């Protein structure tokens, strides 16, 4: 009997064991599938939380600092939207038991969509407010030389309060009355200043509360609270989803162990996610302070480090013509060159104890920050640095490349800005490639004058004060006016501003092509009135390479074919004609309209006689530096005779520029020069005159 009972017990235990194994196997499979789906849902939910936290971080960072990486902000907002779309595709949500959280998930989608919209509005308003603040500060500073100290003081206090508002996010620093008063005792210029100033202040006052509300909405915890509720509700359903395991009463230990293991798993998962978040934060901080390409410190790190050292000084260096290297060899070679230069900077300066750090502060700009270094040390380091890099042969991707660098040195606050001014001066000077900033260089004054000139240009274009003057070109055989050269001028407060005061600055901006287009249009209109004359317009190589400008020119020609046949184009010989094939096509098309082509300033600049072998030139304008000395310099006279012989041999007409006395005219006629232009006959005129006799009256 006992044996029978023993067999029964053993059989029962075996069956119980098999049952337990089967139950465990069933539980394991169910738990495994459930865990995969649940894990996927939790990860996608956490991704939304991480994106939201990241968005708050970027908004805060971009709110504090002047630089706005709007692409990063909007990409993070879109990442938030994308993570939500992934969440709603979670397989576990297809289970009917989880329909209870559907309303909350739907609300989550609406809230995220609203957050993305708020972010887009925030970017727009924040950018506009920052631009207005920058404008106010700049406008305020530009007004410092004026005599109205009270007005300047009030403006400065308002700007100061606005800056406090921006820094502190506190509207109590300002009121709706924080504007300058427009009174009758102000000068016209001061009234203009007050109006412009108040316009920007009004914009800031009207929009800053909206900006703060948007920021509060974006950084609010409503979305986080909703995510926590979804997490809580989902967790509750998930826990109830394993209730069926309670039916296996005989596996209480297994259930207990499973629950315990599950809890350990969840805790471990959360711990890993937390550690991952910490590592991500550390990585983001590292990336913020280091350049990804060269592994040097970043501009942000420079701004932070500069706060922590005494008696700082910097060497700012830039690779000359780096864009050409990128264009010729490709971006990969350009990137490798930057890495090689960074490596060389580390090696060359590794022994200098005063060196605080090496930074990449721009595309091809590097900065060396020193602490308590004297000027002699810095001068020697800069000189050695330039010599070493200029002599280095960089072997990159099978290419042997030599480079030169320009260097700006500065000891005076603000360090980077002043060094940048010195660097720009160094890049302009082909001989002096190392420039040390000092107040005596007047670099800030030059920069300020350039800014004022650009303002004057923009104002002239806007108010139609960009005008054309016309200087007559005299046929020396008939002694009659045959054509006019169209010359640009600016009318500023009743004064005529000559081109040498603004043209060089304009050529460095997109305004130059707009200026050229206006000259073309105004010349065409004048040519319609004075049908008996030809007119010539100056074009630079950059004009010819500007497809939009040339397209507009030929559209005007096509609309006015009769006028076009009297419009000649002067190519500036002082600029190297880089794309001969494109220039040739341009000239051929000009000739199809009956236009003539002139080489201007011949005898100066590049003076490339090879142009005449490739280009169908009609007329040569001999540079004034030769003409105005032919009566007193035999060398200049011989130069003119040589040019004359060349032009006659090439069957080219000649125009002598800068003709300012009768002796020059006699020599030109003796040499059989075709045309003359200069102050002997007339200065540039507001409008053409019909015949040469009227020039005498003028």
Secondary structure, DSSP 8 states (H G I E B T S, - for coil): -HHHHHHHHHHHHHHHHHHHHHHHHHHHHHHHHHHHHHHHHHHHHHHHHHHHHHHHHHHHHHHHSS---HHHHHHHHHHHHHHHHHHTT-GGGGSGGGGGGHHHHHHHHHHHHHHHHHHHHHHHHHHHHHHHHHHHHHHHHHTTTSS-HHHHHHHHHHHHHHHHHHHHT-GGG--TT-S----TTS-HHHHHHHHHHHHHHHHHHHHHHHHHHHHHHHH-SHHHHHHHHHHHHHHHHHHHHTGGGGG-GGGHHHHHHHHHHHHHHHHHHHHHHHHHHHHHHHHHHHHHHB-TTT--B-HHHHHHHGGG-SSEEEEEEEETTHHHHHHHH-HHHHHHHHHHHHHHHHHHTTT-TTEEEEEE-SSSEEEEEEES--HHHHHHHHHHHHHHHHH-EEEETTEEEE--EEEEEE-SSSHHHHHHHHHHHHHH-SS--EEE--GGG-HHHHHHHHHHHHHHHHHHHHTT-EEEEEEEEEETTTTEEEEEEEEEEEEETTEEE-GGGTHHHHTTSTHHHHHHHHHHHHHHHHHHH-TT-EEEEEE-HHHHH-HHHHHHHHHHHHHTHHHHTTEEEEEETTS----HHHHHHHHHHHHHTT--EEEEEETSTT--TTHHHHS---EEEE-HHHHTTTTT-HHHHHHHHHHHHHHHHTT-EEEE----SHHHHHHHHHTT--EE-STTT---BSS--SSTHHHHH-
